[in-house]
Amino acid sequence: MKLTVQAIGVLGPGLDGWASALPVLRGEAALPAVATAVPPPLRLPPPERRRVGQSVRLALAVAEQVFAQVPHAPATTASVFASSGGDGENCDALCRSLAEDVPHASPTRFTNSVHNAPAGYWSIAAGATGPSTSVCAFDASFAAGLLEAAIYACCEDEPVALIAYDMLYPQPLHALRPVLAPFAAALVLVPGHAASGLARIELSGYGAGTHAAAATPALEALRAGVPAARCLPLLEAIARLAPAGAGPAGVPPAGVLPAEVALEGLPGQVLRVGVSPCR
């Protein structure tokens, strides 16, 4: 499956937006020791804004980032949301309430606990009426989301946005399912190899193999510690297509060669993604 990455959004510890993340992803700057700053979802009406948890805010923040870079209207663009565990905060609150002497469940908590809650809130915030899918594959959730988005784009011949996100679980769940930090990434993909964009990618499917690691210890710790951050080797490969001073992203200097990234999938499997510059 051949696609073009038109835009990327990223939000995590020390990473806030594609442009500011580029020096870190290229290895030109260290990952800042800064916690993830999740902005409020200003496009949501005030009643919904007050109800949403951090996972929805995180997912909507990178969706806003990526759609600010492309001409596609979010209202009509298909979307794929991928998360390894959804809203851990609500999961914890519901478990605690059900364990009380008189069990009860808040309707608002329940509404926000379902796995497609961010997709629903995105439809409210952006007026999005296009097709939307929410997927989960534990630590392989980013690879599963990328594959789902690629299949949609190629089969329907339409652009699609992939939004991958993961939040922390409170204790005691965190002890059983540790997530290092809040992290989210978004990509807008169009079918085929276009002449302009950040990069061309080609998915050759799942196979046995060893997954790629991030290039620096700090980024590798983030990649290994957050399922959504399993995208980092792919983001690094795209960032390296246009080193600093080489011109616009996607216009690399002479000699830049295509790369292949093996993204972590289910145990013993990797999703192989070829990465090459747009010309």
Summary of the structure (lengths in Angstrom):
residues: 279
radius of gyration: 18.3
end to end distance: 18.4
largest distance: 68.7
contacts: 994
relative contact order: 0.20
helix: 36%
strand: 22%
